[in-house]
Amino acid sequence: MKNPRSAPAALAILLASSAIARAEPLPTYGARLEGFDYPYPVKTFAFDSQAQALEMAYLDVAPTMPNGRTVVLLHGKNFCAATWESAIAALAGAGYRVIAPDQVGFCKSSKPPRYQYSFGQLAANTHDLLDRLGIQRAVIVGHSMGGMLAARYALQYPEATERLVLVNPIGLEDWKAAGVPWRSIDAWNAREMKTSFDSIRDYQRTVYYSGDWKPAYERWVRMLGGMYAGDGREAVAWSQALTSDMVFNQPVVYELPRIAVPTTLFIGQKDRTAIGKDLAPPAVAKRLGDYPALGRRAAAAIPGATLVEFAELGHSPQVEDPARFNTALLDALR
């Protein structure tokens, strides 16, 4: 069903919301997101990896009435642990202990200038964190890039994965094999150095939310944009360049049939995310990020997987419609 508002009226609302956002003072945050408050106390896991001392920031939220189960929430590339705010509240309220880490290279965690990023390494870091916390088995929920990581975690540590939940995961197609040109880390970095509040908002509005925009999304634009606007801009951009290279070159799609844990996919049907799409020839770009098709193929490839489709939602159903998403998530975990 089409939106009853006329196109000019919708455009006017979008322009007005952008103008309001620009009228407010733009924040500046540190390279580790210093200055941006998370909804729960932030803890730090100190560990050694690749011959250097690193720190992972994480949230550890206790339930009001424990049911003995733990849920781990893995953020996407343009997201942080804080973006799971509503899901954390819903899960904790339903009896789950919730762990939401910021991966190395992101948000409030270390951003080492030299690190061989791989989903295997990030999965190992996450497993070490859970081991330190005494958590032997958990539900692993991953969104966007976090979906790629969650799938790798389930493949790497099936005995530690009670259930796998993938929320609009990327990596369900091999962009390079589909015809997207390779890009060097230096080129990724040059692209990241151009990032601004406006470019973040424009990208998310177009790709994540099918042209729609809500004032509630602005908080997360300011979270990301503030890091690029601060003194740590170069460190942030470089980490994002390194992790973009990881995402582009390590698709998980070929290994979906090997996932051996109960799996649920949540797929917003309006999502059109595809890494490197801006470099692809028009004919190739048009085919990429077709989440209705990608979700169904992934559900068919993963043994026994359950597919939940959100017809009117995009890349981030947990942000776009928290109440509906949380209800569906709790139903899947029951």
ZITAKA-V654435 format. One line per field, one symbol per residue. phi: phi as a letter, one per 30 degrees, with the letter a starting at -180 (. if undefined). psi: psi as a letter, one per 30 degrees, with the letter a starting at -180 (. if undefined). burial: # if it has 9 or more other ideal C-beta (glycine too) atoms within 8 Angstrom, else .. A space follows every 10 residues. Layout:
phi->???
psi->???
burial->???
This chain:
phi->.dddddeddd dddddddddd ddddeddbbd dcidjcdddb eccbccacah iadbbcdacb cdddbecicb ccccdddcbb edddeddedd dddcjcdbcb dcdejbhcce bddbaddadd dddddddddd dddiccaadc cbcheddddd ddddddbddc cdacbcchdc idbcddddjd ddbddddede dddcdbeddd ddddddddch jdbbeddded ddeddddddc dceddddddd ddddddddcb dcedcedddc bebbccbddc dbdadiedcd eeddedddid dedddddddd ddeidccccc ecccdbedcd bedddddddd dddd
psi->klkfkleeee eeeeeeeeee effkkklkll fhgkfkklfl kklkjklkkh hlklkkklkj kklejkgglk kkkkllehll effgeeeeee eefggkkkkj lklkfkcglk ikfjkjklfe eeeeeeeeee eefgjfklkj kkkbefeeee eeeeeeieff jekkkkjhkl gfljeeffgk kkkleeeeee eeffkleeee eeeeeeeegh flkkfffeef eeeeeeeffa fgeeeeeeee eefeeeeegh kfefgeffkg lkkkkjjkfg kgkkkgfffk keeeefflgi eeeeeeeeee ekkgkkkjkj eglbfiffee ieeeeeeeee eef.
burial->.........# ..##..##.# ##...##.## ###.##.#.. .#..#.#.#. .#.####### #.#.....## #######.## ####.###.# ##.####### ########## ##..#.#.#. ########## #...#..### ########## ########.# ########## ###.##.#.# ..#....##. ###.###.## #.###.###. ..#...##.# ########## .##.###### ########.# ###.##..#. #.######## #######..# ...##..##. ##.######. ##..####.# ..######## .#.###.### .##.
